[in-house]
Amino acid sequence: QELIRRVAQMETTVVIWGESGSGRTDFCRVLHQAGGRRQGPFQLIDCAVIPEKLLEAEIFGRPAGLSPRTKGPDIGQLEKADGGIICFKNMTSLPLALQSKLVHFLDEGGASSGNFGSNRASARIVVIEGSSLESAVTMGRLLPDLYDRINIVTIEIPPLRDHIEDIPPLIEYYLEQFN
């Protein structure tokens, strides 16, 4: 709880990693609710489940005239998260070209980068991964430049088997939620 409170008050990027099922996404939501951006939107984008051809438009939006649904531009998740938090789950699944575009976005202080306009978006970035990012950099799945920009605060969520004393409060919480 102390860790969540301290990190929530920061405005920096956060990397949350741990095994599948360890509560990484829940931790991200709690971080949003406890922080100064709680009134803003919470956007979650799972980079591993969106087809590669759609990822760029999903993240950065689509300029006017290229959207089959509307006459104006479709805004991306980054712009939708303006004033809040955008949580990138499985960022290491992003193609390197999109990672480079995200580096540009971060370097420009939130300016929408590239061909998708010049709207500004101020969103806190939280990254959720199943393992530490150092190995992804070593294996060439994460750009070192992006790693340097997002790896400011890192939180490892241990698996429940490593802290079984938390099981009774979790049982009480879920019983209350589902009754």
DRENLOTOR-882308 format. One line per field, with one value per atom (N, C-alpha, C): residue number from 1; residue in one letter; atom name; x, y, z. Coordinates in steps of 0.1 Angstrom, whole numbers, plus 5000, padded with zeros to 4 digits. Layout:
N
n = NUM	...
res = a	...
atom = CA	...
c1 = X	...
c2 = Y	...
c3 = Z	...
***
This chain:
179
n = 1	1	1	2	2	2	3	3	3	4	4	4	5	5	5	6	6	6	7	7	7	8	8	8	9	9	9	10	10	10	11	11	11	12	12	12	13	13	13	14	14	14	15	15	15	16	16	16	17	17	17	18	18	18	19	19	19	20	20	20	21	21	21	22	22	22	23	23	23	24	24	24	25	25	25	26	26	26	27	27	27	28	28	28	29	29	29	30	30	30	31	31	31	32	32	32	33	33	33	34	34	34	35	35	35	36	36	36	37	37	37	38	38	38	39	39	39	40	40	40	41	41	41	42	42	42	43	43	43	44	44	44	45	45	45	46	46	46	47	47	47	48	48	48	49	49	49	50	50	50	51	51	51	52	52	52	53	53	53	54	54	54	55	55	55	56	56	56	57	57	57	58	58	58	59	59	59	60	60	60	61	61	61	62	62	62	63	63	63	64	64	64	65	65	65	66	66	66	67	67	67	68	68	68	69	69	69	70	70	70	71	71	71	72	72	72	73	73	73	74	74	74	75	75	75	76	76	76	77	77	77	78	78	78	79	79	79	80	80	80	81	81	81	82	82	82	83	83	83	84	84	84	85	85	85	86	86	86	87	87	87	88	88	88	89	89	89	90	90	90	91	91	91	92	92	92	93	93	93	94	94	94	95	95	95	96	96	96	97	97	97	98	98	98	99	99	99	100	100	100	101	101	101	102	102	102	103	103	103	104	104	104	105	105	105	106	106	106	107	107	107	108	108	108	109	109	109	110	110	110	111	111	111	112	112	112	113	113	113	114	114	114	115	115	115	116	116	116	117	117	117	118	118	118	119	119	119	120	120	120	121	121	121	122	122	122	123	123	123	124	124	124	125	125	125	126	126	126	127	127	127	128	128	128	129	129	129	130	130	130	131	131	131	132	132	132	133	133	133	134	134	134	135	135	135	136	136	136	137	137	137	138	138	138	139	139	139	140	140	140	141	141	141	142	142	142	143	143	143	144	144	144	145	145	145	146	146	146	147	147	147	148	148	148	149	149	149	150	150	150	151	151	151	152	152	152	153	153	153	154	154	154	155	155	155	156	156	156	157	157	157	158	158	158	159	159	159	160	160	160	161	161	161	162	162	162	163	163	163	164	164	164	165	165	165	166	166	166	167	167	167	168	168	168	169	169	169	170	170	170	171	171	171	172	172	172	173	173	173	174	174	174	175	175	175	176	176	176	177	177	177	178	178	178	179	179	179
res = q	q	q	e	e	e	l	l	l	i	i	i	r	r	r	r	r	r	v	v	v	a	a	a	q	q	q	m	m	m	e	e	e	t	t	t	t	t	t	v	v	v	v	v	v	i	i	i	w	w	w	g	g	g	e	e	e	s	s	s	g	g	g	s	s	s	g	g	g	r	r	r	t	t	t	d	d	d	f	f	f	c	c	c	r	r	r	v	v	v	l	l	l	h	h	h	q	q	q	a	a	a	g	g	g	g	g	g	r	r	r	r	r	r	q	q	q	g	g	g	p	p	p	f	f	f	q	q	q	l	l	l	i	i	i	d	d	d	c	c	c	a	a	a	v	v	v	i	i	i	p	p	p	e	e	e	k	k	k	l	l	l	l	l	l	e	e	e	a	a	a	e	e	e	i	i	i	f	f	f	g	g	g	r	r	r	p	p	p	a	a	a	g	g	g	l	l	l	s	s	s	p	p	p	r	r	r	t	t	t	k	k	k	g	g	g	p	p	p	d	d	d	i	i	i	g	g	g	q	q	q	l	l	l	e	e	e	k	k	k	a	a	a	d	d	d	g	g	g	g	g	g	i	i	i	i	i	i	c	c	c	f	f	f	k	k	k	n	n	n	m	m	m	t	t	t	s	s	s	l	l	l	p	p	p	l	l	l	a	a	a	l	l	l	q	q	q	s	s	s	k	k	k	l	l	l	v	v	v	h	h	h	f	f	f	l	l	l	d	d	d	e	e	e	g	g	g	g	g	g	a	a	a	s	s	s	s	s	s	g	g	g	n	n	n	f	f	f	g	g	g	s	s	s	n	n	n	r	r	r	a	a	a	s	s	s	a	a	a	r	r	r	i	i	i	v	v	v	v	v	v	i	i	i	e	e	e	g	g	g	s	s	s	s	s	s	l	l	l	e	e	e	s	s	s	a	a	a	v	v	v	t	t	t	m	m	m	g	g	g	r	r	r	l	l	l	l	l	l	p	p	p	d	d	d	l	l	l	y	y	y	d	d	d	r	r	r	i	i	i	n	n	n	i	i	i	v	v	v	t	t	t	i	i	i	e	e	e	i	i	i	p	p	p	p	p	p	l	l	l	r	r	r	d	d	d	h	h	h	i	i	i	e	e	e	d	d	d	i	i	i	p	p	p	p	p	p	l	l	l	i	i	i	e	e	e	y	y	y	y	y	y	l	l	l	e	e	e	q	q	q	f	f	f	n	n	n
atom = N	CA	C	N	CA	C	N	CA	C	N	CA	C	N	CA	C	N	CA	C	N	CA	C	N	CA	C	N	CA	C	N	CA	C	N	CA	C	N	CA	C	N	CA	C	N	CA	C	N	CA	C	N	CA	C	N	CA	C	N	CA	C	N	CA	C	N	CA	C	N	CA	C	N	CA	C	N	CA	C	N	CA	C	N	CA	C	N	CA	C	N	CA	C	N	CA	C	N	CA	C	N	CA	C	N	CA	C	N	CA	C	N	CA	C	N	CA	C	N	CA	C	N	CA	C	N	CA	C	N	CA	C	N	CA	C	N	CA	C	N	CA	C	N	CA	C	N	CA	C	N	CA	C	N	CA	C	N	CA	C	N	CA	C	N	CA	C	N	CA	C	N	CA	C	N	CA	C	N	CA	C	N	CA	C	N	CA	C	N	CA	C	N	CA	C	N	CA	C	N	CA	C	N	CA	C	N	CA	C	N	CA	C	N	CA	C	N	CA	C	N	CA	C	N	CA	C	N	CA	C	N	CA	C	N	CA	C	N	CA	C	N	CA	C	N	CA	C	N	CA	C	N	CA	C	N	CA	C	N	CA	C	N	CA	C	N	CA	C	N	CA	C	N	CA	C	N	CA	C	N	CA	C	N	CA	C	N	CA	C	N	CA	C	N	CA	C	N	CA	C	N	CA	C	N	CA	C	N	CA	C	N	CA	C	N	CA	C	N	CA	C	N	CA	C	N	CA	C	N	CA	C	N	CA	C	N	CA	C	N	CA	C	N	CA	C	N	CA	C	N	CA	C	N	CA	C	N	CA	C	N	CA	C	N	CA	C	N	CA	C	N	CA	C	N	CA	C	N	CA	C	N	CA	C	N	CA	C	N	CA	C	N	CA	C	N	CA	C	N	CA	C	N	CA	C	N	CA	C	N	CA	C	N	CA	C	N	CA	C	N	CA	C	N	CA	C	N	CA	C	N	CA	C	N	CA	C	N	CA	C	N	CA	C	N	CA	C	N	CA	C	N	CA	C	N	CA	C	N	CA	C	N	CA	C	N	CA	C	N	CA	C	N	CA	C	N	CA	C	N	CA	C	N	CA	C	N	CA	C	N	CA	C	N	CA	C	N	CA	C	N	CA	C	N	CA	C	N	CA	C	N	CA	C	N	CA	C	N	CA	C	N	CA	C	N	CA	C	N	CA	C	N	CA	C	N	CA	C	N	CA	C	N	CA	C	N	CA	C	N	CA	C	N	CA	C	N	CA	C	N	CA	C	N	CA	C	N	CA	C	N	CA	C	N	CA	C	N	CA	C	N	CA	C	N	CA	C	N	CA	C	N	CA	C	N	CA	C	N	CA	C	N	CA	C	N	CA	C	N	CA	C	N	CA	C	N	CA	C	N	CA	C	N	CA	C
c1 = 5008	5000	5009	5019	5028	5035	5039	5045	5035	5023	5013	5011	5010	5008	5019	5032	5043	5044	5043	5044	5032	5020	5009	5011	5018	5020	5030	5038	5048	5041	5048	5043	5051	5060	5069	5063	5070	5066	5069	5061	5062	5062	5071	5071	5067	5056	5051	5053	5061	5063	5061	5057	5055	5048	5047	5041	5026	5022	5007	4999	4989	4980	4985	4995	5000	4993	4984	4977	4983	4991	4997	4987	4977	4967	4959	4956	4949	4957	4970	4980	4979	4979	4979	4966	4955	4942	4942	4948	4949	4958	4969	4978	4971	4962	4955	4945	4938	4928	4935	4947	4954	4961	4963	4972	4964	4972	4967	4959	4960	4953	4940	4935	4924	4911	4910	4899	4899	4911	4914	4911	4911	4908	4918	4914	4923	4922	4933	4932	4942	4937	4946	4947	4959	4961	4970	4965	4973	4979	4992	4999	5000	4998	4999	4987	4976	4963	4958	4963	4959	4967	4961	4968	4978	4990	5001	4997	4989	4984	4976	4969	4960	4967	4978	4984	4987	4993	4996	4984	4973	4961	4955	4956	4950	4958	4971	4979	4978	4981	4983	4971	4962	4950	4952	4941	4941	4937	4945	4941	4928	4922	4910	4911	4900	4900	4904	4911	4915	4906	4897	4888	4875	4871	4859	4846	4848	4836	4833	4843	4840	4847	4842	4848	4861	4861	4873	4882	4893	4903	4898	4902	4900	4911	4908	4919	4924	4936	4942	4942	4946	4946	4954	4965	4973	4965	4958	4951	4938	4932	4921	4925	4938	4943	4947	4945	4949	4944	4953	4949	4949	4951	4950	4962	4959	4970	4967	4978	4977	4986	4980	4987	4990	5003	5007	5010	5002	5004	5012	5022	5030	5036	5042	5048	5059	5065	5076	5071	5058	5051	5050	5052	5052	5063	5060	5070	5080	5093	5103	5100	5094	5091	5081	5071	5062	5068	5078	5085	5093	5099	5106	5096	5085	5075	5071	5070	5067	5078	5090	5102	5100	5097	5095	5084	5073	5061	5066	5074	5079	5089	5098	5107	5101	5090	5083	5073	5074	5066	5052	5048	5034	5028	5036	5031	5028	5016	5012	5022	5029	5040	5036	5045	5043	5032	5025	5015	5002	5000	4987	4983	4988	4984	4993	4989	4998	4991	4981	4974	4984	4982	4991	4982	4989	4983	4992	4987	4995	4990	4996	4992	5004	5001	5012	5012	5024	5026	5030	5022	5025	5027	5037	5040	5039	5031	5029	5036	5045	5052	5052	5054	5055	5069	5079	5093	5100	5112	5119	5122	5123	5126	5140	5149	5163	5165	5159	5160	5154	5143	5137	5147	5154	5164	5175	5180	5191	5187	5174	5170	5165	5166	5162	5147	5140	5125	5121	5130	5127	5138	5135	5146	5152	5166	5172	5168	5165	5160	5147	5138	5125	5127	5135	5138	5143	5152	5158	5147	5137	5127	5116	5113	5102	5106	5119	5123	5128	5119	5122	5119	5107	5103	5098	5104	5101	5096	5085	5078	5077	5082	5080	5069	5059	5048	5051	5053	5057	5044	5047	5035	5029	5017	5010	5016	5022	5029	5040	5046	5057	5052	5039	5034	5020	5020	5007	4999	5006	4999	4988	4989	4979	4966	4966	4955	4942	4942	4930	4924	4931	4925	4919	4926	4921	4908	4907	4895	4883	4886	4876	4871	4881	4878	4869	4873	4865	4851	4850	4837	4828	4834	4826	4821	4830	4828	4817	4817	4808	4795	4794	4781	4772
c2 = 4988	5000	5013	5012	5024	5026	5015	5016	5022	5017	5023	5038	5042	5056	5064	5060	5068	5069	5057	5057	5065	5064	5071	5086	5091	5106	5110	5101	5105	5107	5114	5116	5109	5100	5094	5081	5075	5062	5052	5041	5030	5017	5008	4994	4985	4977	4967	4953	4945	4932	4921	4909	4898	4887	4875	4864	4867	4860	4861	4857	4864	4861	4868	4876	4882	4895	4899	4912	4924	4923	4935	4945	4941	4950	4957	4949	4954	4965	4962	4971	4984	4983	4995	5003	4997	5004	5010	5004	5010	5022	5021	5032	5044	5041	5052	5058	5050	5055	5063	5059	5065	5078	5080	5091	5104	5114	5127	5127	5117	5116	5108	5105	5096	5101	5115	5120	5119	5116	5114	5100	5097	5084	5073	5061	5050	5042	5041	5034	5022	5010	4998	4993	4991	4986	4974	4962	4950	4948	4951	4951	4937	4927	4913	4908	4914	4909	4917	4928	4937	4933	4930	4927	4938	4934	4944	4955	4952	4962	4973	4970	4979	4987	4982	4988	5003	5007	5021	5030	5027	5035	5034	5022	5021	5030	5030	5038	5053	5056	5070	5077	5069	5074	5073	5078	5078	5091	5097	5110	5111	5123	5125	5119	5113	5107	5093	5088	5074	5065	5071	5063	5060	5047	5044	5048	5050	5053	5068	5076	5090	5099	5111	5121	5127	5129	5135	5124	5128	5118	5109	5097	5088	5090	5093	5095	5082	5081	5069	5069	5057	5055	5066	5070	5080	5093	5097	5110	5108	5096	5093	5093	5090	5089	5103	5114	5127	5130	5134	5138	5126	5114	5102	5093	5080	5070	5061	5058	5047	5036	5024	5012	5004	5002	4993	4979	4970	4956	4949	4942	4935	4944	4955	4965	4958	4948	4942	4935	4934	4928	4939	4952	4962	4961	4962	4963	4974	4972	4982	4995	4996	5009	5017	5010	5017	5020	5012	5016	5029	5030	5042	5054	5052	5063	5067	5057	5060	5067	5064	5072	5086	5089	5102	5109	5102	5108	5112	5104	5107	5119	5119	5130	5143	5143	5156	5160	5153	5157	5155	5145	5141	5146	5151	5156	5143	5143	5132	5132	5121	5121	5116	5120	5114	5120	5112	5117	5119	5117	5117	5129	5140	5153	5159	5170	5176	5179	5171	5172	5168	5174	5170	5161	5152	5143	5142	5145	5143	5131	5120	5108	5101	5097	5089	5075	5071	5057	5047	5036	5025	5013	5005	4993	4981	4971	4958	4947	4940	4929	4917	4905	4893	4890	4897	4895	4909	4909	4922	4926	4939	4945	4943	4941	4940	4928	4917	4906	4909	4917	4920	4929	4938	4946	4937	4928	4919	4911	4906	4898	4906	4919	4927	4930	4927	4929	4942	4950	4963	4972	4984	4993	4999	4999	5005	5019	5027	5041	5041	5032	5032	5027	5017	5012	5023	5031	5042	5052	5054	5064	5059	5046	5041	5034	5030	5023	5033	5040	5050	5044	5039	5032	5018	5008	4994	4988	4981	4974	4959	4950	4936	4931	4925	4919	4904	4900	4886	4877	4865	4856	4853	4850	4848	4837	4827	4816	4821	4833	4839	4847	4850	4858	4852	4840	4833	4840	4848	4856	4865	4868	4877	4869	4856	4848	4851	4851	4853	4867	4878	4891	4891	4884	4883	4875	4865	4857	4866	4873	4882	4892	4898	4908	4903	4891	4886	4881	4875	4871	4883	4894	4907	4912	4911	4916	4908	4894	4886	4882	4886	4883	4895
c3 = 5000	5000	5000	5008	5008	4994	4988	4975	4965	4965	4955	4958	4970	4974	4969	4971	4967	4952	4945	4930	4924	4929	4924	4924	4933	4934	4924	4918	4908	4895	4886	4872	4862	4866	4857	4851	4841	4836	4846	4845	4855	4847	4850	4844	4855	4853	4862	4856	4862	4856	4867	4862	4870	4862	4868	4861	4857	4848	4844	4856	4859	4870	4883	4883	4895	4899	4890	4893	4888	4877	4871	4867	4859	4854	4866	4876	4887	4894	4895	4902	4894	4881	4872	4875	4876	4878	4892	4902	4916	4915	4908	4906	4900	4890	4884	4894	4902	4912	4923	4927	4938	4934	4921	4917	4914	4910	4906	4893	4885	4872	4873	4885	4887	4880	4878	4872	4857	4852	4837	4833	4820	4815	4818	4819	4820	4807	4799	4786	4787	4783	4784	4769	4765	4751	4752	4748	4748	4735	4734	4721	4715	4723	4718	4711	4713	4708	4696	4694	4682	4670	4659	4647	4643	4639	4637	4627	4617	4607	4614	4625	4632	4643	4648	4660	4659	4648	4646	4647	4640	4641	4655	4662	4675	4685	4684	4693	4690	4677	4673	4666	4662	4655	4640	4633	4619	4614	4604	4599	4592	4591	4583	4569	4565	4551	4550	4561	4560	4569	4576	4584	4577	4576	4569	4577	4590	4599	4600	4599	4601	4591	4590	4581	4587	4600	4607	4611	4617	4621	4633	4633	4644	4654	4667	4676	4682	4685	4690	4705	4711	4725	4733	4727	4734	4736	4725	4727	4736	4735	4744	4759	4761	4775	4780	4772	4776	4790	4799	4813	4822	4817	4825	4823	4823	4822	4810	4802	4792	4796	4797	4801	4789	4785	4774	4780	4777	4781	4770	4773	4763	4752	4757	4748	4739	4744	4737	4724	4723	4710	4700	4703	4693	4683	4670	4660	4663	4659	4663	4657	4645	4639	4648	4653	4662	4676	4680	4692	4690	4678	4674	4674	4669	4669	4683	4692	4706	4713	4709	4714	4710	4698	4693	4701	4703	4711	4725	4731	4744	4744	4734	4733	4730	4723	4720	4732	4743	4754	4753	4745	4743	4730	4721	4709	4700	4694	4685	4674	4672	4662	4649	4639	4626	4618	4610	4601	4607	4619	4625	4632	4628	4633	4643	4649	4659	4672	4675	4688	4699	4711	4722	4731	4737	4747	4759	4770	4783	4790	4788	4794	4801	4813	4821	4815	4812	4805	4816	4816	4825	4815	4817	4809	4818	4813	4820	4811	4817	4810	4819	4813	4820	4825	4820	4825	4824	4829	4830	4816	4814	4800	4796	4805	4801	4791	4794	4785	4771	4771	4758	4750	4756	4750	4744	4752	4748	4736	4736	4725	4713	4713	4702	4700	4711	4710	4715	4721	4727	4724	4718	4714	4727	4727	4739	4742	4732	4734	4741	4737	4744	4758	4760	4774	4783	4778	4786	4790	4781	4784	4793	4793	4801	4814	4815	4827	4838	4843	4853	4867	4869	4881	4877	4883	4880	4892	4891	4902	4898	4905	4903	4912	4906	4913	4916	4928	4930	4929	4925	4925	4939	4939	4952	4960	4954	4961	4970	4967	4974	4986	4987	4998	5002	5007	5010	5021	5029	5040	5034	5021	5015	5010	5011	5006	5014	5028	5035	5032	5032	5028	5014	5005	4991	4991	4998	4998	5004	5015	5020	5010	5003	4993	4982	4977	4966	4970	4982	4988	4989	4993	4994	4981	4971	4958	4951	4953	4945	4953	4965	4973	4971
***
